[in-house]
Amino acid sequence: MALKQHNLGTVVAFEFSRTIKKKGFAIATLAIPLLLILVFALVFASNASSKDSADAQKNAQFSFTYNDASGIILGPGAKAAGGTYTDNPEAAIAAVRDGSSAAYFQFPADPTKEPVKVYGADKGMFENGKYEAVAKQLLQASAQYAVGSPQLTAALTGKVQLDSQTFKDGQPAAGIGGVIPPLLFLVIFYISMILLSNLMLNSTLEEKENRVTEMILTTLNPTTLITGKIISLFMVGLVQIGVFLAPVGLAYLFFRDRLALPEMDLSSLVFEPGPMITGALLLLGGFTVFTGVLVAIGAIMPTAKEAGTIFGPLMAMMFIPFYTFSLVISNPGALIVQIFTYFPLTAPVTALLRNGFGTLNPGEAIIVIVELFVVGILILRLAVHLFRYGSIEYGRKLSIAGTFRRSELTAK
């Protein structure tokens, strides 16, 4: 037992150090953070330039002419904004056309039934929006003055604050603050699989292609070898996730305002024990299933090129449940949602989605969790069996049935 534990530690240390020392791993791991830093730097510079440009536009008032058939627009307010009233629309439009006037606004008798016509000198796609903005501001300011009540104005324009509270089983419901924390397990699942799936697939293929597996298996138990590889891959994944998240965390802490990153109110998040525990178990179960499948594919296929034909469709299974996203939320009892909930390759994503939005009841959660761990462990045991007999199959795909016949003959 001590020897096996020693071998397991040796395998983990060797696989971990070998992976992180590869030039390809360093390039792939550092490429995204460096790209994020470059993007953040460009956004920082662009936002600074946009802010200066916006300030300049805000301070640079343009003159315009207007005509008001509705009687809503207040003359003093329009004049303060740079407007001049005109009774000659044709001349005003001609002045805009020849460039002698910046803009002309024509307010109809009933703005609720007819559009406000806006004419302006072309200043580019983004800056042209200022003409409509000024026309709307004139209407809103005049309407607010006519109403004469800030309360009525707020009610009419919808600028009121709402504080909602819903109840579930007689207790206040967590709302969106209770949905986000369980869904973080889905994000972790996707990140870990995207980062580690290729490494999982090649973990057994590499030794086969190098034709050193016979030598390795003379000193190591296949179970110990596969277990060590999986543990090392998990450690490598943690390193990659940490490296990827570092620039995002630093940008949020020190440059959030200049990068226009949304502010997060962590106090509104609710970490309910049930959904959080369920999410963690679904994450581990799903990771076990996909790890077992990928390692088994690597044990069967002779080369990474041939394994790639199965790798693509397998990864697509993780995204298929999103095609039924609306049903997952609104009608979890639908047949297609139930199939995706219990089919091993779609169960992790579907169940994590339902767990986050509160449509996965405790009974269903227990069934899915048990199913994922049982199926995952069985597939991992199959992967070990296939690796034992497939390690010497260099030129052709391994026959699963053939390995079991060979195992029976060996036992006899």
C-alpha positions as CSV (number, residue, x, y, z in Angstrom):
1,M,0.0,0.0,0.0
2,A,2.8,2.4,0.9
3,L,4.5,1.6,-2.5
4,K,1.2,2.4,-4.3
5,Q,0.8,5.7,-2.5
6,H,4.4,6.6,-3.3
7,N,3.8,5.7,-6.9
8,L,0.7,7.9,-7.0
9,G,2.5,10.9,-5.6
10,T,5.3,10.3,-8.1
11,V,2.9,10.2,-11.0
12,V,1.0,13.3,-9.9
13,A,4.3,15.3,-9.4
14,F,5.7,14.1,-12.7
15,E,2.6,14.7,-14.8
16,F,2.1,18.1,-13.2
17,S,5.6,19.3,-13.7
18,R,5.8,17.8,-17.2
19,T,2.7,19.6,-18.3
20,I,3.4,23.1,-17.0
21,K,7.0,22.9,-18.3
22,K,5.9,22.5,-21.9
23,K,6.4,25.5,-24.1
24,G,3.0,25.0,-25.7
25,F,1.3,25.0,-22.2
26,A,3.0,28.2,-21.2
27,I,2.1,29.9,-24.5
28,A,-1.6,28.7,-24.3
29,T,-1.9,29.6,-20.6
30,L,-0.3,33.0,-20.9
31,A,-1.8,34.0,-24.3
32,I,-5.3,34.7,-22.9
33,P,-4.2,36.8,-19.9
34,L,-1.8,38.8,-22.1
35,L,-4.6,39.3,-24.6
36,L,-6.9,40.4,-21.8
37,I,-4.3,42.9,-20.6
38,L,-3.9,44.2,-24.1
39,V,-7.7,44.5,-24.5
40,F,-8.0,46.2,-21.1
41,A,-5.2,48.7,-22.1
42,L,-7.0,49.5,-25.4
43,V,-10.3,49.9,-23.7
44,F,-8.7,52.1,-21.0
45,A,-7.2,54.3,-23.7
46,S,-10.4,54.4,-25.7
47,N,-12.6,55.2,-22.8
48,A,-10.2,58.0,-21.8
49,S,-10.4,59.4,-25.3
50,S,-14.2,58.9,-25.5
51,K,-14.6,60.7,-22.2
52,D,-12.6,63.7,-23.4
53,S,-14.5,63.7,-26.6
54,A,-17.8,63.4,-24.8
55,D,-16.9,66.3,-22.5
56,A,-15.9,68.4,-25.5
57,Q,-19.2,67.6,-27.2
58,K,-21.1,68.4,-24.1
59,N,-19.5,71.7,-23.7
60,A,-19.7,72.5,-27.4
61,Q,-23.3,73.7,-27.9
62,F,-24.6,73.8,-31.4
63,S,-27.2,76.2,-32.8
64,F,-30.4,75.0,-34.4
65,T,-33.7,76.3,-35.7
66,Y,-37.1,74.8,-34.9
67,N,-40.7,75.0,-35.7
68,D,-43.4,74.0,-33.1
69,A,-47.0,73.3,-34.3
70,S,-47.8,71.6,-31.0
71,G,-47.3,74.6,-28.7
72,I,-45.5,72.4,-26.2
73,I,-41.9,73.7,-26.6
74,L,-41.1,76.6,-24.3
75,G,-39.4,79.5,-26.1
76,P,-37.0,80.5,-23.3
77,G,-35.8,76.9,-22.8
78,A,-35.2,76.4,-26.5
79,K,-33.3,79.7,-26.8
80,A,-31.1,78.7,-23.8
81,A,-30.3,75.5,-25.6
82,G,-29.2,77.4,-28.7
83,G,-32.5,77.3,-30.7
84,T,-34.1,79.9,-32.9
85,Y,-37.8,79.8,-33.9
86,T,-38.6,79.9,-37.6
87,D,-41.8,80.1,-39.6
88,N,-40.1,79.0,-42.8
89,P,-39.4,75.2,-42.7
90,E,-38.3,75.1,-46.4
91,A,-35.6,77.8,-45.8
92,A,-34.5,76.1,-42.5
93,I,-34.1,72.7,-44.3
94,A,-32.2,74.4,-47.1
95,A,-29.9,76.1,-44.6
96,V,-29.1,72.7,-43.0
97,R,-28.5,71.2,-46.5
98,D,-26.0,73.9,-47.5
99,G,-24.2,73.8,-44.2
100,S,-25.2,77.3,-42.9
101,S,-27.2,75.8,-40.1
102,A,-26.3,72.8,-37.9
103,A,-29.9,71.4,-37.4
104,Y,-33.6,72.0,-37.8
105,F,-36.3,70.4,-35.6
106,Q,-39.9,70.3,-36.8
107,F,-42.4,69.5,-34.0
108,P,-45.8,68.3,-35.3
109,A,-49.2,69.3,-33.8
110,D,-49.5,65.9,-32.1
111,P,-46.1,64.3,-31.3
112,T,-48.0,61.1,-30.2
113,K,-49.3,60.5,-33.7
114,E,-46.7,62.2,-35.9
115,P,-42.9,62.0,-35.8
116,V,-40.7,64.8,-34.9
117,K,-38.7,65.6,-38.0
118,V,-35.0,66.1,-37.3
119,Y,-32.6,67.5,-40.0
120,G,-28.9,67.9,-39.2
121,A,-25.4,68.2,-40.8
122,D,-23.7,64.8,-41.0
123,K,-21.1,64.5,-38.3
124,G,-20.6,60.8,-38.4
125,M,-22.7,57.8,-37.3
126,F,-22.0,58.2,-33.6
127,E,-22.1,62.0,-33.3
128,N,-25.3,62.4,-35.4
129,G,-27.3,61.0,-32.4
130,K,-26.9,64.3,-30.7
131,Y,-29.6,65.9,-32.9
132,E,-32.4,63.5,-31.8
133,A,-31.1,63.7,-28.2
134,V,-31.6,67.5,-28.1
135,A,-35.0,67.3,-29.7
136,K,-36.2,64.8,-27.1
137,Q,-34.7,66.9,-24.3
138,L,-36.7,69.9,-25.5
139,L,-39.9,67.9,-25.4
140,Q,-39.3,66.3,-22.0
141,A,-38.2,69.6,-20.4
142,S,-41.2,71.4,-21.8
143,A,-43.6,68.6,-20.7
144,Q,-42.2,68.5,-17.2
145,Y,-42.6,72.3,-16.9
146,A,-46.2,72.0,-18.1
147,V,-47.1,69.3,-15.6
148,G,-45.5,71.3,-12.7
149,S,-45.2,68.3,-10.4
150,P,-41.9,66.2,-10.0
151,Q,-44.0,63.3,-8.6
152,L,-46.3,63.2,-11.6
153,T,-43.4,63.7,-14.0
154,A,-41.6,60.7,-12.5
155,A,-44.7,58.6,-12.6
156,L,-45.4,59.5,-16.3
157,T,-41.8,58.9,-17.4
158,G,-41.3,55.7,-15.4
159,K,-38.5,57.1,-13.3
160,V,-39.6,55.5,-10.1
161,Q,-37.9,53.0,-7.8
162,L,-39.5,49.6,-7.1
163,D,-38.6,47.3,-4.2
164,S,-40.1,43.9,-4.9
165,Q,-40.3,40.9,-2.5
166,T,-41.6,37.5,-3.5
167,F,-42.2,34.5,-1.2
168,K,-41.6,30.7,-1.6
169,D,-42.9,28.2,0.8
170,G,-43.8,31.0,3.2
171,Q,-40.3,32.5,3.2
172,P,-38.9,35.4,1.3
173,A,-37.4,34.2,-2.0
174,A,-33.8,35.1,-2.8
175,G,-34.6,36.3,-6.3
176,I,-31.7,36.9,-8.7
177,G,-29.3,37.1,-5.7
178,G,-30.0,33.4,-5.1
179,V,-29.7,32.4,-8.8
180,I,-26.2,33.6,-9.4
181,P,-24.2,31.6,-6.8
182,P,-25.4,28.2,-7.9
183,L,-24.8,29.1,-11.6
184,L,-21.2,29.8,-10.8
185,F,-20.7,26.0,-10.6
186,L,-21.9,25.8,-14.3
187,V,-19.3,28.5,-15.2
188,I,-16.6,26.5,-13.4
189,F,-17.7,23.4,-15.2
190,Y,-17.4,25.0,-18.6
191,I,-14.1,26.7,-17.8
192,S,-12.5,23.5,-16.5
193,M,-13.7,21.3,-19.4
194,I,-12.6,23.9,-22.0
195,L,-9.2,24.2,-20.4
196,L,-8.6,20.5,-19.5
197,S,-10.5,18.4,-22.1
198,N,-7.7,18.4,-24.6
199,L,-5.2,17.5,-21.9
200,M,-7.5,14.7,-20.6
201,L,-7.8,13.3,-24.1
202,N,-4.0,13.3,-24.7
203,S,-3.1,12.1,-21.2
204,T,-3.1,8.5,-22.3
205,L,-2.5,9.1,-26.0
206,E,0.9,10.7,-25.5
207,E,2.5,7.6,-23.9
208,K,0.9,5.4,-26.6
209,E,2.3,7.5,-29.4
210,N,5.7,7.6,-27.8
211,R,5.5,3.8,-27.3
212,V,6.6,3.8,-23.7
213,T,3.5,2.5,-22.0
214,E,4.8,-1.1,-21.8
215,M,7.8,0.2,-19.8
216,I,5.6,2.3,-17.5
217,L,3.1,-0.4,-16.8
218,T,5.9,-2.8,-15.7
219,T,6.3,-0.6,-12.6
220,L,2.9,1.0,-12.2
221,N,-0.6,-0.2,-11.7
222,P,-2.8,1.2,-14.5
223,T,-5.3,2.5,-11.9
224,T,-2.5,4.3,-10.1
225,L,-1.3,5.8,-13.4
226,I,-4.8,7.0,-14.5
227,T,-5.6,8.4,-11.1
228,G,-2.4,10.3,-10.9
229,K,-3.0,11.7,-14.4
230,I,-6.5,12.9,-13.4
231,I,-5.3,14.5,-10.2
232,S,-2.4,16.3,-12.0
233,L,-4.8,17.5,-14.6
234,F,-7.1,19.0,-11.9
235,M,-4.1,20.8,-10.4
236,V,-3.1,22.1,-13.8
237,G,-6.6,23.4,-14.3
238,L,-6.5,25.3,-11.1
239,V,-3.2,26.9,-12.2
240,Q,-4.8,27.9,-15.5
241,I,-8.0,29.3,-14.0
242,G,-5.9,31.3,-11.5
243,V,-3.7,32.7,-14.3
244,F,-6.8,33.6,-16.4
245,L,-8.7,35.3,-13.6
246,A,-5.8,37.3,-12.3
247,P,-5.9,40.2,-14.9
248,V,-9.7,40.3,-14.6
249,G,-9.5,40.6,-10.8
250,L,-6.8,43.3,-10.9
251,A,-8.7,45.2,-13.6
252,Y,-11.8,45.2,-11.5
253,L,-10.1,46.3,-8.3
254,F,-8.0,49.1,-9.7
255,F,-9.4,50.2,-13.0
256,R,-13.1,49.4,-12.9
257,D,-14.4,52.9,-13.5
258,R,-12.0,53.6,-16.4
259,L,-12.7,50.2,-18.0
260,A,-16.5,50.7,-17.6
261,L,-16.8,47.3,-15.8
262,P,-20.2,46.8,-14.0
263,E,-20.2,47.2,-10.3
264,M,-21.0,44.1,-8.3
265,D,-23.0,44.3,-5.2
266,L,-22.0,41.1,-3.4
267,S,-24.3,41.9,-0.4
268,S,-27.3,41.0,-2.6
269,L,-26.0,37.5,-3.3
270,V,-27.7,34.7,-1.3
271,F,-25.7,31.5,-0.7
272,E,-28.4,28.9,0.1
273,P,-26.9,25.7,1.4
274,G,-29.2,23.3,-0.6
275,P,-28.5,24.7,-4.1
276,M,-24.8,25.3,-3.3
277,I,-24.2,21.7,-2.1
278,T,-26.2,20.3,-5.0
279,G,-24.2,22.5,-7.5
280,A,-20.9,21.3,-6.1
281,L,-21.9,17.6,-6.3
282,L,-23.2,18.0,-9.8
283,L,-20.0,19.7,-10.8
284,L,-17.9,16.9,-9.4
285,G,-20.1,14.2,-10.9
286,G,-20.1,15.9,-14.3
287,F,-16.3,16.3,-14.2
288,T,-16.0,12.6,-13.3
289,V,-18.1,11.5,-16.3
290,F,-16.4,13.6,-18.9
291,T,-12.9,12.8,-17.5
292,G,-13.7,9.1,-17.7
293,V,-15.0,9.4,-21.3
294,L,-12.1,11.4,-22.5
295,V,-9.5,9.1,-20.9
296,A,-11.3,6.1,-22.4
297,I,-11.3,7.6,-25.9
298,G,-7.5,8.2,-25.5
299,A,-7.1,4.6,-24.5
300,I,-9.0,3.3,-27.5
301,M,-7.7,5.6,-30.3
302,P,-4.2,5.0,-31.6
303,T,-3.5,8.7,-32.4
304,A,-4.7,12.2,-31.4
305,K,-5.8,12.8,-35.0
306,E,-8.2,9.9,-34.9
307,A,-9.4,10.8,-31.4
308,G,-10.3,14.2,-32.6
309,T,-13.2,12.8,-34.7
310,I,-15.0,11.8,-31.5
311,F,-13.7,14.7,-29.4
312,G,-15.7,17.4,-31.3
313,P,-19.1,15.8,-31.0
314,L,-18.5,14.9,-27.4
315,M,-17.7,18.5,-26.5
316,A,-20.9,19.6,-28.4
317,M,-22.9,17.6,-25.9
318,M,-22.1,20.2,-23.3
319,F,-23.7,23.0,-25.3
320,I,-26.8,21.2,-26.6
321,P,-28.9,21.8,-23.4
322,F,-28.7,25.6,-24.1
323,Y,-31.0,25.0,-27.1
324,T,-33.7,24.2,-24.7
325,F,-32.8,27.0,-22.3
326,S,-36.3,28.5,-22.3
327,L,-37.9,25.2,-21.6
328,V,-35.4,24.4,-18.8
329,I,-36.6,27.6,-17.0
330,S,-40.3,27.7,-17.9
331,N,-41.3,24.0,-18.4
332,P,-38.8,21.7,-16.7
333,G,-41.3,18.8,-17.0
334,A,-41.0,18.8,-20.8
335,L,-39.9,15.5,-22.3
336,I,-36.8,16.9,-23.9
337,V,-35.7,18.6,-20.7
338,Q,-36.3,15.4,-18.8
339,I,-34.1,13.5,-21.3
340,F,-31.3,16.0,-21.1
341,T,-31.6,16.0,-17.3
342,Y,-30.9,12.2,-17.0
343,F,-28.7,11.5,-20.1
344,P,-25.2,11.4,-18.6
345,L,-23.5,13.6,-21.2
346,T,-26.1,16.4,-21.0
347,A,-27.1,15.9,-17.4
348,P,-24.3,18.1,-15.8
349,V,-25.2,21.2,-17.7
350,T,-29.0,20.7,-17.7
351,A,-29.1,19.9,-14.0
352,L,-26.8,22.8,-13.1
353,L,-29.1,25.1,-15.0
354,R,-32.2,23.8,-13.3
355,N,-30.5,23.9,-9.9
356,G,-29.5,27.6,-10.5
357,F,-33.1,28.6,-11.5
358,G,-34.7,26.5,-8.8
359,T,-36.5,24.0,-11.0
360,L,-34.6,20.9,-9.9
361,N,-36.4,19.3,-6.9
362,P,-34.4,17.4,-4.2
363,G,-35.5,14.0,-5.5
364,E,-34.3,14.7,-9.1
365,A,-31.1,16.2,-7.7
366,I,-30.3,13.0,-5.8
367,I,-31.0,10.8,-8.8
368,V,-28.9,12.8,-11.1
369,I,-26.0,13.1,-8.6
370,V,-26.0,9.4,-7.9
371,E,-26.2,8.6,-11.6
372,L,-23.3,10.9,-12.5
373,F,-21.0,9.4,-9.9
374,V,-21.9,5.8,-10.6
375,V,-21.6,6.3,-14.4
376,G,-18.4,8.3,-14.0
377,I,-16.7,5.7,-11.8
378,L,-17.8,2.9,-14.1
379,I,-16.4,4.7,-17.1
380,L,-13.1,5.4,-15.3
381,R,-12.8,1.7,-14.4
382,L,-13.5,0.9,-18.1
383,A,-10.8,3.5,-19.1
384,V,-8.3,1.8,-16.9
385,H,-9.2,-1.6,-18.4
386,L,-8.9,-0.2,-21.9
387,F,-5.6,1.5,-21.2
388,R,-4.2,-1.8,-19.8
389,Y,-4.9,-3.6,-23.0
390,G,-4.8,-0.7,-25.5
391,S,-1.4,0.5,-24.5
392,I,0.3,-1.8,-27.1
393,E,-2.2,-1.1,-29.9
394,Y,-0.3,1.5,-31.9
395,G,-1.6,1.1,-35.4
396,R,-5.3,0.5,-35.0
397,K,-8.3,1.4,-32.9
398,L,-8.8,-0.8,-29.9
399,S,-11.7,-3.2,-29.8
400,I,-13.6,-2.9,-26.5
401,A,-15.2,-6.4,-26.8
402,G,-11.8,-7.8,-27.7
403,T,-10.2,-6.5,-24.5
404,F,-12.8,-8.3,-22.4
405,R,-12.2,-11.6,-24.3
406,R,-8.5,-11.2,-23.8
407,S,-9.1,-10.5,-20.1
408,E,-11.2,-13.7,-19.8
409,L,-8.4,-15.7,-21.5
410,T,-5.8,-14.2,-19.2
411,A,-7.9,-15.1,-16.1
412,K,-8.2,-18.7,-17.3
